[in-house]
């Protein structure tokens, strides 16, 4: 166990979005997956998305995002080609405190 004091860490307020896939998502997503992944990469490059990925069983995806509030976080997912084309059928968002070093939070 580390004896590092708590002052050496900070909490960055972010949002975790869980996007549920449609039952036939594995087939539906194929033609639009390149567009989806390019957008995720671009948002990562801009620091909006911290992490994103899907479960291997194609049940849902998780996105860790920086946004000003819950509505803005949901807008990020709603604007995705997967949501617009029915690959994702439900979105859930929760506020999350991400542990970072002081100065790492954006």
Wavefront OBJ file of the C-alpha trace (Angstrom):
o trace
v 0.000 0.000 0.000
v 1.143 3.480 -0.791
v 1.626 5.963 1.992
v 1.345 8.834 -0.466
v -0.787 11.625 0.992
v -4.210 12.370 -0.467
v -2.985 15.843 -1.436
v -1.050 14.158 -4.236
v -4.257 13.257 -6.046
v -7.295 15.141 -7.274
v -10.713 14.226 -8.609
v -11.614 15.254 -12.129
v -15.386 15.420 -12.651
v -16.249 13.456 -15.780
v -19.195 11.407 -17.066
v -19.468 7.719 -17.843
v -21.887 6.862 -20.629
v -23.100 3.329 -21.178
v -24.566 2.790 -24.634
v -26.613 -0.381 -25.098
v -26.355 -2.101 -28.457
v -29.342 -3.225 -30.504
v -29.784 -7.023 -30.669
v -28.452 -7.074 -34.251
v -25.740 -4.462 -33.677
v -22.879 -6.696 -34.776
v -24.295 -6.719 -38.306
v -25.732 -3.191 -38.295
v -22.545 -1.456 -37.254
v -20.241 -2.898 -39.918
v -20.906 -0.318 -42.677
v -20.706 2.688 -40.334
v -18.020 1.488 -37.917
v -15.164 3.350 -39.688
v -17.075 6.633 -39.336
v -17.849 5.892 -35.668
v -14.235 5.019 -34.839
v -12.874 8.072 -36.675
v -15.137 10.330 -34.622
v -14.126 8.641 -31.363
v -10.450 9.086 -32.290
v -10.989 12.754 -33.150
v -12.783 13.395 -29.836
v -9.977 11.604 -27.983
v -7.419 13.788 -29.752
v -9.363 16.858 -28.580
v -9.515 15.542 -24.995
v -13.306 15.228 -24.960
v -13.284 11.454 -24.764
v -10.869 9.984 -22.251
v -11.588 6.356 -23.039
v -14.080 4.436 -25.151
v -14.703 0.852 -26.059
v -17.221 -1.930 -26.299
v -17.698 -5.168 -24.443
v -16.635 -8.240 -26.428
v -20.161 -9.678 -26.250
v -21.507 -6.610 -28.134
v -23.909 -5.821 -25.288
v -22.856 -2.238 -24.632
v -20.104 0.334 -24.916
v -18.596 2.652 -22.336
v -17.424 6.177 -22.973
v -15.606 8.292 -20.398
v -16.129 11.907 -21.398
v -15.355 15.406 -20.290
v -18.445 17.594 -20.468
v -19.855 20.579 -18.612
v -22.944 18.680 -17.465
v -24.973 15.506 -17.955
v -26.936 16.891 -20.900
v -23.742 17.863 -22.726
v -22.303 14.396 -22.066
v -25.408 12.763 -23.528
v -25.224 15.031 -26.571
v -21.778 13.594 -27.344
v -23.266 10.098 -27.578
v -26.481 11.211 -29.287
v -24.429 12.827 -32.060
v -22.663 9.547 -32.795
v -23.485 7.667 -35.990
v -24.226 4.552 -33.906
v -27.023 6.294 -32.032
v -28.355 8.025 -35.132
v -28.547 4.698 -37.005
v -29.967 2.455 -34.283
v -26.790 0.537 -33.444
v -27.036 1.980 -29.937
v -30.584 1.914 -28.603
v -30.225 3.283 -25.073
v -27.893 5.683 -23.291
v -27.273 6.000 -19.570
v -24.997 8.614 -18.031
v -23.542 9.000 -14.560
v -21.245 11.577 -13.019
v -17.895 10.080 -12.035
v -14.898 11.307 -10.070
v -11.736 10.322 -11.950
v -8.614 10.110 -9.804
v -5.768 12.108 -11.331
v -2.583 13.831 -10.235
v -2.951 17.556 -9.513
v -2.607 19.380 -12.811
v -3.736 16.391 -14.927
v -7.419 17.343 -14.799
v -8.602 19.481 -17.674
l 1 2 3 4 5 6 7 8 9 10 11 12 13 14 15 16 17 18 19 20 21 22 23 24 25 26 27 28 29 30 31 32 33 34 35 36 37 38 39 40 41 42 43 44 45 46 47 48 49 50 51 52 53 54 55 56 57 58 59 60 61 62 63 64 65 66 67 68 69 70 71 72 73 74 75 76 77 78 79 80 81 82 83 84 85 86 87 88 89 90 91 92 93 94 95 96 97 98 99 100 101 102 103 104 105 106
